[in-house]
């Protein structure tokens, strides 16, 4: 069976995925930056450094997001950056 999902509905689903992803992770938010990480897997998913406005996204997390939603690398970067800026009220200038 095939389903057609509108772009706005897909955006809502991707946002909910990112929101729910945070629930099982540790989030450190202080003056030194923001980090989303998992102590159990010893993995950093997202790291934000406010001085330069840099956001680092782990390759494994990015690849999972791309594969799950059928996006290109550029589309995934853009969506995650927009979500991150809205979620943490910061401005991202550079993405690694």
C-alpha positions as CSV (number, residue, x, y, z in Angstrom):
1,X,0.0,0.0,0.0
2,X,1.3,3.4,-0.9
3,X,0.8,6.6,1.0
4,X,1.2,10.2,-0.1
5,X,2.5,12.5,2.6
6,X,2.4,16.3,2.1
7,X,5.7,18.2,2.6
8,X,4.2,20.0,5.6
9,X,3.1,16.7,7.2
10,X,6.6,15.2,6.6
11,X,8.2,18.2,8.3
12,X,5.9,17.7,11.3
13,X,7.0,14.0,11.4
14,X,10.7,14.9,11.2
15,X,10.3,17.5,13.9
16,X,8.6,15.0,16.2
17,X,11.4,12.5,15.5
18,X,14.0,15.0,16.5
19,X,12.0,16.1,19.6
20,X,11.5,12.5,20.7
21,X,15.2,11.7,20.0
22,X,16.1,14.2,22.7
23,X,14.0,12.4,25.3
24,X,16.4,9.5,25.6
25,X,19.6,11.6,25.5
26,X,21.5,13.8,27.8
27,X,21.4,17.5,27.0
28,X,24.0,19.8,28.4
29,X,23.1,23.5,28.0
30,X,25.5,26.0,29.6
31,X,27.6,29.0,28.7
32,X,30.2,26.8,27.2
33,X,27.8,25.4,24.6
34,X,25.1,22.8,24.0
35,X,25.7,19.1,23.7
36,X,23.3,16.3,23.0
37,X,24.9,13.0,23.9
38,X,24.4,9.5,25.1
39,X,26.5,8.2,28.0
40,X,25.4,4.6,27.3
41,X,26.8,4.6,23.8
42,X,29.5,7.1,24.5
43,X,28.4,9.2,21.5
44,X,27.9,12.9,20.9
45,X,25.1,13.6,18.4
46,X,25.1,17.4,18.4
47,X,27.5,20.0,19.7
48,X,27.0,23.7,19.5
49,X,29.7,26.3,20.3
50,X,28.2,29.7,20.8
51,X,31.3,31.8,20.2
52,X,31.5,30.9,16.6
53,X,28.0,29.7,16.2
54,X,29.2,26.3,15.1
55,X,27.1,23.2,15.2
56,X,28.7,19.8,14.8
57,X,26.4,16.9,13.8
58,X,27.7,13.4,14.1
59,X,27.9,11.4,10.8
60,X,26.0,8.5,12.2
61,X,23.1,10.6,13.4
62,X,23.0,12.5,10.1
63,X,23.1,9.3,8.0
64,X,20.3,7.8,10.0
65,X,18.2,11.0,9.5
66,X,18.9,11.0,5.8
67,X,18.1,7.3,5.4
68,X,14.9,7.5,7.5
69,X,13.4,10.4,5.6
70,X,14.9,10.0,2.1
71,X,16.7,13.4,2.2
72,X,20.0,14.6,0.7
73,X,22.8,15.6,3.0
74,X,22.1,19.3,2.3
75,X,18.4,18.9,3.1
76,X,19.1,17.0,6.3
77,X,21.7,19.7,7.4
78,X,19.2,22.5,6.8
79,X,16.3,20.8,8.6
80,X,18.4,19.8,11.6
81,X,19.9,23.3,11.8
82,X,16.5,25.0,11.6
83,X,15.1,22.6,14.3
84,X,18.2,23.2,16.5
85,X,17.9,27.0,16.3
86,X,14.2,26.9,17.2
87,X,14.7,24.3,20.0
88,X,17.6,26.0,21.7
89,X,17.0,29.6,20.7
90,X,20.4,30.1,19.1
91,X,21.8,31.2,15.7
92,X,23.9,28.6,13.8
93,X,26.5,30.2,11.5
94,X,28.5,27.2,10.5
95,X,27.8,23.4,10.4
96,X,30.4,20.7,10.5
